[in-house]
């Protein structure tokens, strides 16, 4: 069958799917289940005969939306918050996984720009971090504790202040996506270049490992969360720029709802990073290497698993369960 004939044959059914997604047509779980089966069949057909077509992209999006609606209409005895983190967010991360790839690619590129800029321009670090901070850090390095800046203030005061600041930075990374993603790109660019130049500064001073032991105790979760918040910002911007077959307003509604959930999912990690920075990082200089390394790797493993591996596990599990039950 030619693609144009395939589209004409199924157009009315797909419009019905859209109405179900936007809540303009009330469907019970059984009806939604039937829609899902038909959608998966259409998607499978399109992937086989029109693999590079926009029809595949469109059907894949509709199928994922129907899938989430089936899940949300099923009764569950589990806690709603648990379901949010256990099911909803992983499914959304899986659906928008390409934006996560874009964010990580941008992260490595921009951090590298920061490193190279600091290496070839001796004044670059002072330009980015400020003379006062650089001079203070140089004094701390001379005293044998390059991470002494984290000793200032009380544990609770540092924890609260740092967490609020990190939440604010993450919010900017996300909500600036309203400027068709350009705002998100700009905020992320600034933070990544700062990170790269900051880390190279310690390398240049010969205290790279000491800085890694301190910074990344909290940085593993903090920086990773910023990447996820940037991903959410890109999703939001893309929903405005690329509405596909939806109206721009409906595309924005879908993009905002889904990206906001992904953004909210970073809060526990950002708060945990603030706790580590306020209560643990200040003691990094006195920690044995194995302990600081364990904390860094453990925190990195937790957040990496949740956003990079777990979504694939959830998608595969629920897809198989849905096929069995429907």
Buried (B, 14 or more C-beta within 10 A) or exposed (E): EEEEEBBEEBEEEBEBBBEBBEEEEEBEBEBBBEBBBBBBEBBEBBBEBBEEBEBBBBBBBBBBBBBBBBBEBEEEEEEEEEBEBEBBBBBBBBBBBEBBEBBBEBBEEBBEBBBBBBBEEEEBBBEBBEEEBBEBBEEBBEEEBBBBBBEEBEEEEBBBBBBEEBBEBBBBBBBBBBBBBBBBBBBBBBBBBBBBBBBBBBBEBEBBEBBBBBBBBBBBBBBBBBBBBBBBBBBBBBBBEEBEBBEEEBBBBBBBEBBBBBBBBBBBBBBBBBBBBBBBBBBBBEBEEEBBBEBBEEBBEBBBEBBBEBBEEBBEEBEEEBEEEB
